Amino acid sequence: MHLSEQERVRRDALQQIIDLGIEPYPADEFEVSANAKEIKEFYEHNEEESKRNFQEVSLAGRIMMKRIMGKAAFAELQDSSGRIQIYVQRDAICPGENKDLFNKLFKKLLDIGDFVGVKGKVFLTKTGEITVKVSSFTFLSKSLRPLPIVKVDADGKVHDAFSDPELRYRQRYVDLVVNPHVKEAFVKRTLMYNSIREFLNGKGYLEVETPILQPLYGGAAARPFKTHHNTLDMTLYMRIANELYLKRLIVGGFDGVYEFSKDFRNEGMSRFHNPEFTQIELYVAYKDYEWMMNLVEEMLEKVAIDTNGTTKVQVGENVIDFKRPWKRFTMFEAIEHFTGIDVSEMDEDQLRETAKQLHVPIDKSMGKGKLIDEIFGEKCEANLIQPTFITDYPVEMSPLAKKHRSKPGLVERFEAICNGKEILNSFSELNDPIDQRKRFEEQLELGKRGDDEAMVLDEDFLRALEYGMPPTAGLGVGMDRLAMIMTNSNSIQDVLFFPQMRPEKNEEE
């Protein structure tokens, strides 16, 4: 293994620490009584009382800065809540014959990034900084790699920032240490999940789990990842959606079920796509897509407030307002609104000609539904910044949705578009098993034409429908894209702790 000079120095320091009789990776519990943020907030609000009563605190974290001043040292300790200054006097922690230990440990062997535990009293320095005067110091973990040193000058300018996206996404553990603000997006993401769970549980719906490895993939138009089960000697697919399993539960008698699911699609990668992603799917019996639109408005208004304290969210240059009600377009209305062309009565050949006229990329495998979808995606989506429902899709685009009750050739489906991208999708679910079989068969024909995202025919799902499924409304929300909006993030990689990356290049290549 190739080691840099700094890494060799740190390994030498590790051995010297061991030679001093100090355990660099102790197994003992270190009891923490407060974190940096709590100490600062308490002192700021109770300064006089703190001077009298705030006796001893115990905290732990990484050393992020140190400054030796003769027989004393100042250091910055960073824990999960932030940073706080600590003050170490030689005679306080290395009394009597151990005085030389202070010089060895603090001047030579303690490095930026090392984990330590300290106990001491809080006081205010002459410069007005809240500081812990250390009475007890414990080594907790030696860092063998140097952290990038991000410097902020007196004017607030950042130097040597750890900002390269490739490094930040690949080494998220370093990113979180040296760019603590990055944590904010992930905290908000958790608030989103908590908000949705609270909302759906409050409605009486049941959170469930369904298989990730499936003998057939279904529930969406996408290419799957596949694997092989050795014991069963069979091919299995990583799910592209959990829709068909959740509908089976509606057949089985549940009135409302939902799942936060990890799904996998073997497709391209971009700032809006990761091959592994999270969505929540919800199915509620005896409801339709009109009812679901109202539920979505209510739920996402709550999510915005719970996550950001307001229905208004800053996303780039736009302020997006999730307050109800949202704007609504049918898909054909949206295309005509943004292109001036009515495609509602066009056949496949006319749609191809229109796509060419509008300079929309298409290929021979695309049927009528895909052509309409491409035109909408290229010419309409980017213009929809505020949350907007797009409703009533062509039947060819939606093999799992119920046919529209009053508009021939369409289905009862909507998508919500926000900041120029789809964030969720919903149907009045198709519960006619004969119609569903026909739709699957049409998908098989599209697959023969070269559409590698066409759905497969799932006989067990059809059998379930034949036992009877009540009228049902279904919903799928892309949690990663929603998190991008709620956290004002420009890339999906910014809201995933560990996004998929290309293989790391060998440094010696």
C-alpha positions in Angstrom: 0.0 0.0 0.0 1.4 3.4 -1.0 1.5 5.9 1.8 2.0 9.6 1.6 4.6 11.3 3.8 1.9 12.6 6.1 0.4 9.2 6.4 3.8 7.7 7.3 4.2 10.5 9.9 0.9 9.7 11.5 1.6 6.0 11.7 4.9 6.8 13.4 2.9 9.0 15.8 0.5 6.1 16.5 3.4 3.9 17.5 4.8 6.6 19.8 1.4 7.0 21.5 1.4 3.2 22.1 4.9 3.4 23.4 3.8 6.1 25.9 1.3 3.5 27.3 -1.7 5.3 25.8 -4.3 3.2 24.1 -5.1 5.0 20.8 -8.3 3.0 20.2 -9.8 2.4 23.7 -12.7 0.1 24.2 -14.0 1.8 27.3 -17.2 3.9 27.1 -16.7 7.6 27.2 -19.8 9.2 28.8 -20.8 12.5 27.1 -23.0 14.9 29.1 -23.4 17.7 26.5 -22.6 18.6 23.0 -21.0 21.8 21.6 -24.3 23.4 20.6 -26.0 22.7 23.9 -23.0 24.1 25.9 -22.9 27.3 23.8 -26.7 27.8 23.9 -26.9 27.3 27.7 -24.0 29.6 28.3 -25.3 32.3 26.0 -28.8 32.3 27.7 -27.6 31.8 31.2 -24.2 33.5 31.4 -24.4 34.6 35.0 -25.8 31.3 36.3 -23.3 29.4 34.2 -20.4 31.2 36.0 -21.8 30.0 39.4 -23.3 26.6 38.6 -22.2 25.2 35.3 -19.5 23.1 36.9 -18.3 20.2 34.8 -19.1 19.1 31.3 -18.0 16.0 29.4 -17.9 16.1 25.6 -16.2 14.3 22.7 -15.3 14.9 19.1 -12.6 15.5 16.5 -9.7 18.0 17.0 -10.1 20.4 14.0 -7.5 23.0 15.0 -4.8 23.3 17.7 -2.6 26.2 18.8 0.3 25.6 21.3 1.1 28.5 23.6 4.0 27.4 25.9 2.5 25.5 28.8 -1.0 25.6 27.4 -2.9 24.8 24.2 -6.1 25.9 22.5 -7.9 23.6 20.2 -11.3 23.4 18.4 -13.3 20.3 19.0 -16.0 19.3 16.5 -18.9 17.0 17.4 -22.1 16.2 15.6 -23.6 19.6 16.7 -20.8 21.9 15.8 -17.5 23.2 17.2 -16.4 24.5 20.5 -13.0 25.7 21.8 -11.1 23.8 24.5 -8.3 25.1 26.6 -5.7 22.7 28.0 -3.1 23.7 30.6 -0.1 21.4 31.0 -0.1 21.3 34.8 -3.8 20.5 34.8 -3.6 17.3 32.8 0.1 16.3 33.1 1.0 17.1 36.7 4.3 16.4 38.5 6.7 14.2 36.6 4.4 13.8 33.6 5.0 17.4 32.4 7.0 16.2 29.4 4.0 14.2 28.2 2.2 17.4 27.4 4.9 18.5 25.0 5.1 15.1 23.3 1.3 14.6 23.1 0.1 18.1 22.2 3.0 19.4 20.2 3.9 16.3 18.2 1.4 13.4 18.4 -2.0 15.0 18.5 -3.2 15.6 14.9 -6.1 17.3 13.2 -8.9 14.7 12.9 -8.0 12.7 16.1 -11.0 11.9 18.3 -10.7 12.9 22.0 -12.9 13.1 25.0 -12.6 16.0 27.5 -14.0 17.0 30.8 -13.9 20.5 32.3 -15.6 23.7 33.2 -17.0 26.3 30.8 -15.7 29.8 30.9 -15.5 32.9 28.7 -12.1 34.0 27.3 -10.9 37.6 27.3 -11.9 37.7 23.6 -15.4 36.6 24.5 -15.3 33.0 23.2 -17.1 30.2 25.1 -14.5 27.7 26.0 -14.1 24.4 28.0 -11.1 24.5 30.4 -10.0 20.9 30.3 -9.4 19.0 33.6 -9.4 15.5 32.0 -8.2 14.4 28.5 -8.8 11.0 26.9 -7.5 9.8 23.5 -10.4 8.0 21.7 -9.2 7.4 18.2 -6.1 8.2 16.2 -6.7 9.5 12.6 -4.2 8.0 10.2 -5.1 10.1 7.2 -4.9 14.0 7.1 -8.2 15.8 6.6 -8.4 18.5 4.0 -7.9 21.8 5.8 -10.6 24.3 4.9 -9.6 27.8 5.9 -11.8 30.9 6.5 -10.1 34.3 6.6 -11.1 37.3 8.6 -13.4 38.5 5.7 -15.2 35.2 5.7 -13.6 34.0 2.5 -13.1 30.2 2.2 -9.8 28.9 1.0 -8.8 25.3 0.1 -12.4 24.2 0.2 -13.2 20.5 -0.2 -15.6 21.2 -3.0 -14.8 18.9 -5.9 -18.0 16.9 -6.5 -16.2 13.7 -7.5 -14.3 13.7 -4.2 -17.3 14.9 -2.1 -19.6 12.2 -3.3 -17.0 9.4 -3.2 -15.7 10.3 0.2 -18.9 11.5 1.9 -17.4 10.8 5.3 -14.8 13.4 4.6 -17.3 15.8 3.1 -19.5 15.6 6.3 -16.5 16.4 8.5 -15.0 19.4 6.7 -18.3 20.7 5.3 -20.6 20.4 8.3 -23.4 22.4 6.5 -23.8 19.3 4.2 -25.6 17.6 7.1 -28.5 20.1 6.8 -29.8 18.5 3.6 -29.9 15.0 5.2 -31.5 16.3 8.4 -34.2 17.9 6.3 -34.6 14.6 4.3 -35.3 12.8 7.5 -37.8 15.5 8.5 -39.6 14.8 5.2 -39.9 11.1 5.9 -41.1 11.7 9.4 -43.7 14.2 8.1 -45.1 11.8 5.5 -45.2 8.9 8.0 -47.0 11.0 10.5 -49.5 12.2 7.9 -50.2 8.7 6.5 -50.3 7.0 9.9 -52.7 9.7 11.0 -55.0 8.7 8.2 -55.0 5.1 9.4 -52.9 3.6 6.6 -50.5 0.7 7.3 -46.8 0.8 6.5 -45.7 -2.5 5.0 -42.7 -4.1 3.3 -42.7 -6.0 0.0 -40.0 -8.0 -1.8 -36.9 -6.3 -3.3 -35.9 -9.5 -5.2 -38.7 -10.4 -7.5 -39.2 -13.3 -10.0 -40.8 -10.7 -12.4 -40.2 -7.0 -12.5 -43.2 -4.7 -12.9 -45.1 -1.6 -11.8 -43.2 0.8 -14.0 -41.6 1.2 -17.5 -37.9 0.6 -16.8 -35.0 -1.7 -17.3 -34.2 -3.9 -14.3 -31.1 -5.2 -12.7 -31.0 -9.0 -12.6 -29.3 -11.5 -10.4 -29.2 -15.3 -9.9 -30.4 -17.2 -6.8 -28.1 -20.2 -6.5 -30.3 -22.4 -4.3 -33.4 -22.0 -6.4 -31.4 -21.9 -9.6 -33.5 -19.0 -10.9 -33.1 -15.5 -12.2 -34.4 -12.8 -9.9 -34.8 -9.1 -10.6 -34.3 -6.1 -8.2 -37.6 -4.3 -8.1 -38.2 -1.3 -10.3 -41.4 -0.5 -8.3 -43.5 -2.1 -5.5 -46.8 -1.3 -7.1 -48.0 -4.8 -8.0 -47.2 -6.2 -4.6 -49.0 -3.4 -2.8 -52.1 -3.9 -5.0 -52.0 -7.6 -4.0 -52.4 -6.4 -0.4 -55.5 -4.3 -1.4 -56.9 -7.5 -3.0 -56.2 -9.3 0.3 -58.4 -6.8 2.2 -56.3 -3.9 3.4 -57.9 -0.5 2.8 -54.7 1.5 2.8 -51.1 0.5 2.6 -47.8 2.4 1.9 -44.1 1.6 1.7 -40.9 3.6 1.6 -39.1 1.5 -1.0 -35.6 1.2 -2.3 -36.1 0.7 -6.1 -33.5 0.0 -8.8 -33.5 0.9 -12.5 -30.7 -0.1 -14.8 -30.7 3.2 -16.7 -28.7 6.3 -17.3 -27.3 8.5 -14.6 -27.6 12.2 -14.3 -28.1 14.9 -11.7 -31.8 13.8 -11.6 -31.2 10.0 -11.8 -29.5 7.5 -9.6 -29.8 3.7 -10.3 -30.8 3.1 -6.7 -33.5 5.5 -5.5 -36.3 5.8 -2.9 -39.9 6.3 -3.4 -43.0 6.0 -1.3 -46.0 4.2 -2.8 -49.5 4.5 -1.3 -52.7 2.6 -2.3 -56.1 3.4 -0.8 -59.2 1.4 -1.6 -62.5 2.9 -2.7 -60.8 6.2 -3.9 -59.9 7.6 -7.3 -57.2 10.0 -8.7 -59.3 13.1 -8.1 -59.4 12.2 -4.4 -55.6 11.5 -4.5 -54.8 14.9 -5.9 -56.4 16.5 -2.9 -54.5 14.2 -0.6 -51.2 15.1 -2.3 -51.8 18.8 -1.9 -52.6 18.4 1.8 -49.6 16.1 2.4 -46.9 18.1 0.6 -48.1 21.4 2.0 -47.5 19.7 5.4 -44.1 18.4 4.3 -42.9 21.8 3.2 -44.0 23.4 6.6 -42.4 20.5 8.6 -39.2 20.7 6.7 -38.7 24.4 6.1 -41.2 26.1 8.5 -43.2 27.5 5.6 -45.0 26.4 2.4 -42.5 28.5 0.4 -39.2 26.9 -0.6 -36.3 28.6 -2.2 -35.0 26.5 -5.2 -32.3 28.2 -7.1 -33.7 31.5 -8.4 -37.3 30.4 -7.8 -39.5 30.5 -4.8 -41.8 27.5 -5.0 -45.0 27.6 -3.0 -46.7 24.3 -1.9 -49.8 26.0 -0.5 -53.0 24.6 -1.8 -54.6 24.6 -4.3 -52.2 23.8 -7.2 -52.6 24.6 -10.9 -54.0 21.8 -13.1 -53.6 21.0 -16.9 -54.5 18.0 -18.9 -51.5 16.6 -20.8 -53.0 17.7 -24.1 -53.8 21.2 -22.7 -50.2 21.5 -21.5 -48.8 20.5 -24.9 -51.1 22.9 -26.8 -50.4 25.7 -24.2 -46.6 25.5 -24.6 -46.4 24.5 -28.4 -49.6 25.9 -29.9 -50.3 22.4 -31.4 -53.3 20.2 -30.5 -52.0 16.6 -30.6 -55.2 15.1 -29.0 -56.5 13.6 -32.2 -53.2 12.7 -33.9 -52.3 9.1 -34.9 -48.8 7.7 -34.6 -47.6 9.0 -38.0 -48.9 12.5 -37.3 -47.2 12.4 -33.9 -43.9 11.4 -35.5 -44.1 14.3 -37.9 -45.0 16.7 -35.1 -42.1 15.5 -33.0 -39.7 16.2 -35.9 -41.3 19.6 -36.5 -40.7 20.4 -32.8 -37.1 19.0 -33.0 -38.0 16.4 -30.3 -35.6 13.3 -30.4 -37.5 10.1 -31.2 -36.7 6.6 -32.5 -38.6 3.8 -34.3 -39.4 1.8 -31.2 -41.6 4.5 -29.8 -45.4 3.9 -30.0 -48.1 6.6 -29.7 -47.8 7.0 -25.9 -44.0 7.3 -25.9 -44.2 9.9 -28.7 -46.7 12.1 -26.7 -44.6 11.6 -23.6 -41.4 12.8 -25.4 -43.1 15.9 -26.8 -44.5 16.8 -23.3 -41.1 16.1 -21.7 -39.2 18.2 -24.2 -41.6 21.1 -24.6 -43.6 21.4 -21.4 -41.9 20.1 -18.3 -39.2 22.7 -17.9 -41.8 25.4 -18.0 -43.7 24.1 -15.0 -41.9 25.6 -11.9 -44.7 25.9 -9.4 -46.3 22.6 -8.3 -48.7 21.6 -11.1 -50.9 18.6 -11.8 -50.8 17.2 -15.3 -53.8 14.9 -15.8 -55.5 12.5 -18.2 -52.8 10.7 -20.0 -53.1 8.6 -23.3 -54.0 5.0 -22.5 -50.8 3.8 -24.4 -48.7 5.5 -21.7 -50.3 4.0 -18.7 -50.8 0.2 -18.8 -51.7 0.0 -15.1 -54.2 2.9 -15.0 -58.0 2.8 -15.3 -59.6 4.1 -18.5 -61.0 7.6 -18.2 -64.7 7.5 -17.2 -65.7 10.2 -19.8 -62.7 10.7 -22.2 -62.1 7.8 -24.7 -58.5 7.0 -25.3 -57.3 8.4 -22.0 -56.7 7.1 -18.5 -57.3 8.6 -15.0 -53.7 9.5 -14.2 -51.9 12.5 -13.0 -48.3 13.6 -12.4 -47.1 16.5 -10.2 -44.4 18.6 -11.9 -42.4 20.9 -9.8 -39.2 22.9 -10.7 -39.4 21.4 -14.2 -39.4 17.8 -13.1 -41.9 15.1 -12.2 -41.9 14.4 -8.5 -44.9 12.0 -8.2 -47.3 9.9 -10.3 -50.8 8.6 -9.5 -53.6 6.6 -11.1 -57.1 5.5 -10.5 -55.8 1.9 -10.5 -56.9 -0.5 -13.2 -58.8 -3.3 -11.5 -60.4 -5.0 -14.6 -58.3 -8.2 -15.0 -59.4 -8.7 -18.6 -58.4 -5.1 -19.6 -55.1 -5.5 -17.6 -54.2 -8.7 -19.5 -54.8 -6.9 -22.8 -52.6 -3.9 -21.7 -49.8 -6.3 -20.7 -50.0 -8.0 -24.1 -49.8 -4.6 -25.8 -46.6 -4.0 -23.8 -45.2 -7.3 -25.0 -45.7 -6.1 -28.6 -43.8 -2.9 -27.8 -41.0 -5.0 -26.3 -40.8 -6.9 -29.6 -40.4 -3.5 -31.4 -37.3 -2.8 -29.3 -38.8 -0.9 -26.4 -36.5 -2.2 -23.6 -38.6 -0.5 -20.9 -41.9 -2.2 -21.9 -43.6 -4.1 -19.1 -43.7 -7.9 -18.8 -46.8 -10.0 -18.3 -47.3 -11.0 -14.7 -49.6 -14.0 -14.5 -49.7 -14.0 -10.7 -50.7 -10.4 -10.5 -53.5 -11.1 -13.1 -54.7 -14.0 -10.9 -54.8 -11.7 -7.9 -57.0 -9.2 -9.9 -59.3 -12.0 -10.9 -60.1 -12.6 -7.3 -61.3 -9.0 -7.3 -59.7 -5.7 -6.3 -61.9 -2.8 -5.2 -61.7 0.6 -6.9 -58.3 2.0 -5.7 -56.2 5.1 -6.0 -52.4 4.7 -6.1 -49.5 7.1 -5.7 -45.8 7.0 -6.1 -43.6 9.9 -4.8 -39.9 10.2 -5.8 -38.3 11.0 -2.4 -34.9 11.9 -3.9 -36.3 14.5 -6.2 -38.6 15.8 -3.5 -35.6 16.1 -1.2 -33.8 18.1 -3.9 -36.5 20.7 -3.9 -37.0 20.8 -0.1 -33.2 21.3 0.4 -32.5 23.6 -2.6 -30.1 21.0 -4.0 -28.9 21.1 -7.6 -28.1 17.4 -7.9 -29.6 14.2 -6.7 -26.1 13.2 -5.5 -26.4 16.1 -2.9 -29.3 14.3 -1.2 -27.9 10.8 -1.3 -25.3 10.0 1.3 -23.6 7.5 -1.0 -24.6 8.0 -4.7 -23.5 5.5 -7.3 -20.1 6.4 -8.8 -17.9 5.1 -11.5 -15.1 2.8 -10.4 -12.3 4.8 -8.7 -9.2 5.2 -10.9 -6.0 3.7 -9.7 -3.7 6.5 -8.6 -0.8 4.7 -10.3 -2.5 4.5 -13.7 
